[in-house]
Amino acid sequence: MVNKVHYIKSQLSAAIGAFALFQLQEDMKKQLNGEVNYTEEELEKYIQSYKRVMVDSLWKLNVANIEATFFHVCQLVLQDPDSKREELRARARGLKISTNVSQEQTYLTP
């Protein structure tokens, strides 16, 4: 249940990040098409003020992608038909530790 909740939070966070990037892109298109007239200085100030939003949004998208890849790899590692049961259990313990560390880092970064 916890993993499902975390997965949903990651996906929602990624969707919010993607939407924020889309909004920034639309604002930039308006600027470049002349619909909004900013001076060069105002445009640079605008970009700087939204740089954090862009970085955070890209980070959220990357986290969702990394977690999906990690989940897929875990499934492959834990369902290896050529491995002994005790080896699979040891792998599962190692993956659990890796997952906990990864989730802690997700909330600390950026």
C-alpha positions as CSV (number, residue, x, y, z in Angstrom):
1,M,0.0,0.0,0.0
2,V,2.8,2.4,0.9
3,N,4.6,1.8,-2.4
4,K,1.3,2.4,-4.3
5,V,0.8,5.7,-2.5
6,H,4.4,6.7,-3.2
7,Y,4.0,5.8,-6.8
8,I,0.8,7.8,-7.1
9,K,2.5,10.8,-5.4
10,S,5.5,10.6,-7.7
11,Q,3.3,10.4,-10.8
12,L,1.1,13.3,-9.6
13,S,4.2,15.4,-8.9
14,A,5.6,14.6,-12.3
15,A,2.3,15.6,-14.0
16,I,2.3,18.9,-12.0
17,G,5.9,19.5,-13.1
18,A,5.1,18.8,-16.7
19,F,2.1,21.2,-16.6
20,A,4.4,23.9,-15.0
21,L,6.9,23.4,-17.9
22,F,4.1,23.6,-20.4
23,Q,2.9,26.9,-18.9
24,L,6.4,28.4,-19.0
25,Q,6.7,27.2,-22.7
26,E,3.5,28.9,-23.6
27,D,4.5,32.2,-21.9
28,M,7.8,32.1,-23.8
29,K,6.0,31.5,-27.1
30,K,3.8,34.5,-26.5
31,Q,7.0,36.6,-25.8
32,L,8.7,35.4,-28.9
33,N,5.6,36.0,-31.1
34,G,5.3,39.5,-29.8
35,E,2.0,39.0,-28.0
36,V,3.7,40.2,-24.8
37,N,6.4,42.9,-25.0
38,Y,9.1,42.5,-22.5
39,T,12.4,44.3,-22.6
40,E,15.5,42.1,-22.7
41,E,16.1,42.9,-19.1
42,E,12.5,42.0,-18.1
43,L,12.7,38.7,-20.1
44,E,16.0,37.8,-18.3
45,K,14.4,38.6,-15.0
46,Y,11.4,36.5,-15.9
47,I,13.6,33.5,-16.9
48,Q,15.6,33.8,-13.7
49,S,12.5,33.9,-11.5
50,Y,11.2,30.7,-13.2
51,K,14.5,28.9,-13.4
52,R,13.7,27.2,-10.0
53,V,10.3,26.1,-11.3
54,M,11.9,24.6,-14.4
55,V,14.6,22.8,-12.4
56,D,12.0,21.4,-9.9
57,S,9.7,20.4,-12.7
58,L,12.4,18.5,-14.6
59,W,13.5,16.9,-11.3
60,K,10.0,15.6,-10.7
61,L,9.8,14.1,-14.1
62,N,13.2,12.4,-13.7
63,V,12.2,11.0,-10.3
64,A,9.1,9.4,-11.8
65,N,11.1,8.0,-14.7
66,I,13.9,6.6,-12.4
67,E,11.3,5.0,-10.0
68,A,9.5,3.3,-12.9
69,T,12.8,2.0,-14.2
70,F,13.8,0.8,-10.7
71,F,10.5,-0.9,-10.2
72,H,10.9,-2.8,-13.5
73,V,14.5,-3.8,-12.7
74,C,13.3,-5.0,-9.2
75,Q,10.7,-7.2,-10.8
76,L,13.3,-8.8,-13.1
77,V,15.8,-9.3,-10.3
78,L,13.2,-10.9,-7.9
79,Q,11.7,-13.1,-10.5
80,D,14.9,-14.7,-11.8
81,P,13.9,-18.4,-12.4
82,D,17.6,-19.5,-12.2
83,S,18.2,-18.2,-8.7
84,K,17.8,-20.1,-5.4
85,R,15.1,-19.0,-3.0
86,E,17.7,-17.7,-0.4
87,E,19.4,-15.7,-3.0
88,L,16.1,-14.1,-4.0
89,R,15.4,-13.2,-0.4
90,A,18.8,-11.6,0.0
91,R,18.2,-9.6,-3.2
92,A,14.8,-8.5,-1.8
93,R,16.4,-7.3,1.4
94,G,19.0,-5.4,-0.6
95,L,16.4,-3.9,-2.9
96,K,14.3,-2.8,0.1
97,I,17.3,-1.0,1.6
98,S,18.0,0.7,-1.8
99,T,14.4,1.7,-2.2
100,N,14.3,3.3,1.3
101,V,17.5,5.2,0.6
102,S,16.2,6.3,-2.8
103,Q,12.9,7.6,-1.4
104,E,14.7,9.5,1.3
105,Q,16.9,11.2,-1.3
106,T,13.9,12.0,-3.4
107,Y,12.5,14.2,-0.6
108,L,15.9,15.8,0.1
109,T,16.7,16.8,-3.5
110,P,17.0,19.3,-5.1
